[in-house]
Structures are given as structure tokens and as C-alpha cells.
């Protein structure tokens, strides 16, 4: 049985990793100001792309994913499979609700994918293909992410079993909840497409 103190420790570490706002830090370092004041106001890679700096957007995507993956690796090392679930979910919560930004963070897609890839690589690759395919077809980043995370729990269950599937289900529910506005705009036909200035 996993020591509850270890679970609490890896969950705390996962949360703190998740709170690192790479999009905000990178755009400030590049002299682009506060990313929360442009586009959607989000701190994630899609909004960083609206600055016109593709390299910064790619770096944000990779680093936000890496913090989710690192949380999973730490959870596994220190607390086994239960630690994966605790640290992975906490990392996504940290990105969504970072203490340093008054609990107003991003939407969790890149961090969630990092968690998924580290916890279940085959499921992560399959979900990533869905994300890219739907986003390319529709030119809606949000549609790609929503489609990928709708399928991700099933993919994780098939590839890695029940506990990982439950983790990814929790991640998917959080991401869908944070995309409520995007869903409304998709239904209304007002969601900005990839490359739009808004």
C-alpha cells in the first residue's frame, strides 16, 4: 500500500510543477508584454501563437507538456501507480488554477497531453494524432483538443488499464469544463480559427 504521505508529497510537487506559467514567462522574456492582455487572454500555446511568434508558441507547448510528463515520472518513482494518478491530476490542476496567478491559469491541453503521454505513451500518441487531425481539418485548435480528450480515456483504458484510464478521465473532464466558452462559440460559429488574430 502506498504511503499517504508520499502521495501527498507527489501531488504537491505535481501541483507546483503545473503552476509554472511558461507562456507568460516566455512572452515577457521576449519583450512581448503580458500574454493575458492579448487575444483570448489565455497563458497557453494557442494564445502565444497569436503574438506571431511561432517559436515561442512551440516552446510553450513543449514546456507545458513537459511539466505534466515530469509530474507523472516523479509520481511513479516515489509512489508507484497511485503516485502517477495523484501527481498527474495535480499538475493539470496546477496549470488550470495556479496559486501565483490568483488561480487563473490556462486550459490544460498541453499539460494534459504531457500527463497522457508519460502515463500511457500509446494512448498519448493516438490522442495526439486525433488532436492534430481534427485541428488541421477544422482549423479550430479547441475542436482538436476536445475530440482528443473525448477519446483519451478509452484509449488509455485499452493501452494501460483502469487506473490510468481513471486519471485521464479526470484530466479530460477538467479540460472539457475549462473549454465551456469554446464549446459555446463552436456551436454559435464564432470560435476563432487557428491563425486568427483574436
C-alpha positions as CSV (number, residue, x, y, z in Angstrom):
1,X,0.0,0.0,0.0
2,X,1.3,3.4,-0.9
3,X,2.3,5.7,1.9
4,X,-0.3,8.6,2.1
5,X,2.5,11.0,2.9
6,X,4.2,10.1,-0.3
7,X,1.0,10.5,-2.3
8,X,0.5,14.0,-0.7
9,X,4.1,14.9,-1.5
10,X,4.0,13.9,-5.1
11,X,0.6,15.6,-5.5
12,X,2.1,18.8,-4.1
13,X,5.1,18.5,-6.4
14,X,2.8,17.9,-9.3
15,X,0.7,20.9,-8.5
16,X,3.7,23.2,-8.1
17,X,5.1,22.0,-11.5
18,X,1.8,22.7,-13.1
19,X,1.7,26.2,-11.8
20,X,4.7,27.3,-13.8
21,X,3.2,29.7,-16.4
22,X,5.6,29.1,-19.3
23,X,3.6,31.1,-21.8
24,X,3.6,34.1,-19.6
25,X,7.3,33.8,-18.7
26,X,8.4,33.3,-22.3
27,X,6.5,36.2,-23.8
28,X,7.6,38.5,-21.1
29,X,11.2,37.4,-21.6
30,X,10.8,38.1,-25.3
31,X,9.6,41.6,-24.7
32,X,6.0,40.9,-25.8
33,X,4.4,42.0,-22.6
34,X,1.7,40.2,-20.7
35,X,0.1,37.4,-22.8
36,X,-3.0,37.7,-20.7
37,X,-3.7,41.1,-22.3
38,X,-3.8,39.9,-25.9
39,X,-6.1,37.5,-27.8
40,X,-8.1,35.2,-25.6
41,X,-6.1,36.3,-22.5
42,X,-5.0,32.7,-22.0
43,X,-1.5,31.7,-21.0
44,X,-1.2,28.7,-23.3
45,X,0.5,28.0,-26.6
46,X,-2.5,28.8,-28.8
47,X,-2.7,32.3,-27.4
48,X,1.1,32.7,-27.6
49,X,0.8,31.9,-31.3
50,X,-1.4,35.0,-31.6
51,X,1.7,37.1,-30.9
52,X,3.0,35.9,-34.3
53,X,6.0,34.2,-32.6
54,X,5.8,30.5,-33.7
55,X,9.0,29.6,-31.9
56,X,7.6,30.9,-28.5
57,X,4.3,29.1,-29.1
58,X,6.2,25.8,-29.8
59,X,8.3,26.3,-26.7
60,X,5.3,27.0,-24.6
61,X,3.6,23.8,-25.9
62,X,6.6,21.7,-25.2
63,X,7.3,23.1,-21.8
64,X,3.7,22.9,-20.7
65,X,3.6,19.3,-21.8
66,X,7.0,18.6,-20.2
67,X,5.8,19.7,-16.7
68,X,2.9,17.3,-16.9
69,X,5.1,14.5,-18.0
70,X,7.7,15.2,-15.3
71,X,4.9,15.1,-12.7
72,X,4.0,11.6,-13.8
73,X,7.6,10.5,-13.8
74,X,8.1,11.8,-10.3
75,X,4.8,10.3,-9.1
76,X,5.8,6.9,-10.5
77,X,9.3,7.0,-9.0
78,X,8.2,8.0,-5.5
79,X,4.7,6.5,-5.1
80,X,4.1,3.9,-7.9
81,X,1.0,3.9,-9.9
82,X,-1.2,5.7,-7.4
83,X,1.5,8.4,-7.5
84,X,1.1,8.7,-11.2
85,X,-2.6,9.5,-10.8
86,X,-2.0,11.9,-7.9
87,X,0.8,13.8,-9.4
88,X,-0.6,13.8,-13.0
89,X,-4.0,15.2,-11.9
90,X,-2.4,17.7,-9.6
91,X,-0.2,19.0,-12.4
92,X,-3.2,19.7,-14.6
93,X,-5.0,21.4,-11.6
94,X,-1.9,23.5,-11.1
95,X,-1.9,24.7,-14.7
96,X,-5.6,25.5,-14.5
97,X,-5.6,27.1,-11.1
98,X,-2.0,28.4,-10.4
99,X,-1.6,30.0,-6.9
100,X,0.8,32.6,-8.4
101,X,-1.8,33.9,-10.9
102,X,-4.7,34.2,-8.5
103,X,-5.9,30.7,-9.6
104,X,-6.5,32.0,-13.2
105,X,-4.5,29.7,-15.4
106,X,-4.7,28.0,-18.8
107,X,-6.9,25.4,-20.2
108,X,-4.7,22.4,-19.6
109,X,-4.4,20.9,-23.0
110,X,-0.6,20.7,-23.4
111,X,-0.1,19.8,-19.7
112,X,-2.9,17.2,-20.0
113,X,-1.2,15.7,-23.1
114,X,2.1,15.6,-21.2
115,X,0.4,13.6,-18.5
116,X,-1.2,11.3,-21.0
117,X,2.0,10.7,-23.0
118,X,4.0,9.9,-19.9
119,X,1.3,7.7,-18.3
120,X,0.3,5.9,-21.4
121,X,2.5,6.6,-24.4
122,X,0.5,4.6,-27.0
123,X,-2.8,6.3,-25.9
124,X,-1.0,9.7,-26.0
125,X,0.3,9.2,-29.5
126,X,-3.2,8.1,-30.7
127,X,-4.9,11.1,-29.0
128,X,-2.2,13.4,-30.4
129,X,-3.0,12.2,-33.9
130,X,-6.7,12.9,-33.3
131,X,-5.9,16.4,-32.0
132,X,-3.7,17.3,-35.0
133,X,-6.0,15.7,-37.5
134,X,-9.2,17.5,-36.2
135,X,-7.4,20.8,-35.7
136,X,-6.0,20.6,-39.3
137,X,-9.3,19.6,-40.8
138,X,-11.4,22.3,-38.9
139,X,-8.7,24.9,-38.2
140,X,-10.1,25.0,-34.6
141,X,-7.5,24.2,-32.0
142,X,-10.2,23.8,-29.4
143,X,-12.1,21.2,-31.5
144,X,-8.9,19.2,-31.9
145,X,-8.3,19.2,-28.2
146,X,-11.9,18.4,-27.3
147,X,-12.0,15.5,-29.7
148,X,-8.7,14.1,-28.5
149,X,-9.7,14.2,-24.8
150,X,-13.1,12.8,-25.5
151,X,-11.3,9.6,-26.8
152,X,-8.3,9.7,-24.5
153,X,-9.9,7.8,-21.5
154,X,-10.9,4.9,-23.8
155,X,-7.5,4.9,-25.5
156,X,-5.8,4.9,-22.0
157,X,-8.0,2.1,-20.8
158,X,-7.2,0.0,-23.9
159,X,-3.5,0.7,-23.7
160,X,-2.8,0.9,-19.9
161,X,-5.7,-0.3,-17.8
162,X,-8.2,1.1,-15.3
163,X,-6.2,3.3,-13.0
164,X,-4.6,5.2,-15.9
165,X,-7.9,5.5,-17.6
166,X,-9.5,7.0,-14.5
167,X,-6.6,9.5,-14.3
168,X,-7.1,10.5,-17.9
169,X,-10.9,10.7,-17.4
170,X,-10.3,13.2,-14.6
171,X,-8.0,15.2,-16.8
172,X,-10.4,15.1,-19.7
173,X,-13.3,16.3,-17.6
174,X,-11.3,19.2,-16.3
175,X,-10.2,20.2,-19.8
176,X,-13.8,20.0,-21.1
177,X,-15.0,22.1,-18.2
178,X,-12.4,24.7,-19.0
179,X,-13.4,24.8,-22.6
180,X,-17.1,25.7,-21.9
181,X,-16.7,29.1,-23.6
182,X,-15.0,27.5,-26.6
183,X,-17.8,24.9,-26.9
184,X,-20.4,27.7,-26.9
185,X,-18.5,29.6,-29.6
186,X,-18.1,26.5,-31.7
187,X,-21.8,25.9,-31.5
188,X,-22.5,29.5,-32.4
189,X,-19.9,29.6,-35.2
190,X,-17.9,32.4,-33.5
191,X,-14.9,30.4,-32.4
192,X,-11.7,31.9,-33.8
193,X,-9.8,29.6,-36.2
194,X,-6.1,28.9,-35.9
195,X,-4.2,31.9,-37.3
196,X,-6.9,34.3,-36.5
197,X,-5.9,37.4,-34.6
198,X,-8.5,37.0,-31.8
